[in-house]
Amino acid sequence: MAIWGMSSISPESGDVMDDTNPISCFTLNRTQRLYGFGICFIVGFLISILSTLALATAQLTTFAVFFTLGNIISLFSTSFLIGPGKQIKTMFAPVRMVASIVFIAMIFATLIVAFTFLALFWYSASYIPYGRAAIKKVVGSCIEV
């Protein structure tokens, strides 16, 4: 019976977290994999949520980088449950292919849109007399190398 798109797991392949498969996830036992999943998922979720602080302060690039990083860490967390190889196989199984492609495309779109707004800001500053010079001076004083 297929529950939540789990039809790709056949009875002879064992359950999702089959402890008898030593390659499943770097030979971690079930408890270690559950801890790894939980920690990565929570860290990724927190990074994604905290990235909204950057969005609230109009720092689009910072938001995009941290939001994307949080999503990637959360996605990586599921590889603790079934292993990275099996995760990639099941991500692109017919049941999940569209969702996986849309998810990955949106991760890249988030980064592209944020950097596009940054480029638009820089372009708009060129219409203000000494705009770019003022931005360079402000950013330079904030980031002293």
Solvent accessible surface area in square Angstrom, and as a share of the most:
residue,aa,sasa,rsa
1,M,214,0.96
2,A,66,0.51
3,I,88,0.44
4,W,233,0.82
5,G,19,0.18
6,M,70,0.31
7,S,66,0.43
8,S,60,0.38
9,I,38,0.19
10,S,39,0.25
11,P,128,0.81
12,E,150,0.67
13,S,50,0.32
14,G,27,0.26
15,D,78,0.41
16,V,40,0.23
17,M,22,0.10
18,D,36,0.18
19,D,79,0.41
20,T,115,0.67
21,N,70,0.36
22,P,87,0.55
23,I,149,0.76
24,S,12,0.08
25,C,2,0.01
26,F,126,0.53
27,T,104,0.60
28,L,56,0.28
29,N,82,0.42
30,R,97,0.35
31,T,77,0.45
32,Q,91,0.40
33,R,3,0.01
34,L,88,0.44
35,Y,144,0.55
36,G,14,0.13
37,F,56,0.23
38,G,23,0.22
39,I,108,0.55
40,C,25,0.15
41,F,92,0.38
42,I,101,0.51
43,V,65,0.37
44,G,0,0.00
45,F,106,0.44
46,L,89,0.44
47,I,39,0.20
48,S,15,0.09
49,I,87,0.44
50,L,107,0.53
51,S,4,0.03
52,T,61,0.36
53,L,116,0.58
54,A,11,0.09
55,L,79,0.39
56,A,87,0.67
57,T,90,0.52
58,A,83,0.64
59,Q,97,0.43
60,L,60,0.30
61,T,34,0.20
62,T,52,0.30
63,F,35,0.14
64,A,0,0.00
65,V,64,0.37
66,F,94,0.39
67,F,68,0.28
68,T,8,0.05
69,L,75,0.37
70,G,0,0.00
71,N,31,0.16
72,I,83,0.42
73,I,42,0.21
74,S,20,0.13
75,L,55,0.27
76,F,96,0.40
77,S,0,0.00
78,T,48,0.28
79,S,3,0.02
80,F,33,0.14
81,L,37,0.18
82,I,26,0.13
83,G,2,0.02
84,P,47,0.30
85,G,48,0.46
86,K,65,0.27
87,Q,17,0.07
88,I,106,0.54
89,K,156,0.66
90,T,20,0.11
91,M,25,0.11
92,F,78,0.33
93,A,15,0.12
94,P,123,0.77
95,V,93,0.53
96,R,65,0.24
97,M,80,0.36
98,V,113,0.65
99,A,68,0.53
100,S,9,0.06
101,I,92,0.47
102,V,78,0.45
103,F,71,0.30
104,I,57,0.29
105,A,46,0.35
106,M,109,0.49
107,I,18,0.09
108,F,119,0.50
109,A,34,0.26
110,T,34,0.20
111,L,44,0.22
112,I,113,0.57
113,V,78,0.45
114,A,5,0.04
115,F,95,0.40
116,T,79,0.46
117,F,99,0.41
118,L,90,0.45
119,A,61,0.47
120,L,93,0.46
121,F,118,0.49
122,W,88,0.31
123,Y,118,0.45
124,S,49,0.32
125,A,4,0.03
126,S,54,0.35
127,Y,156,0.59
128,I,108,0.55
129,P,112,0.70
130,Y,185,0.70
131,G,8,0.08
132,R,90,0.33
133,A,58,0.45
134,A,54,0.42
135,I,40,0.20
136,K,130,0.55
137,K,157,0.67
138,V,90,0.52
139,V,74,0.43
140,G,40,0.38
141,S,73,0.47
142,C,102,0.61
143,I,114,0.58
144,E,146,0.66
145,V,190,1.09
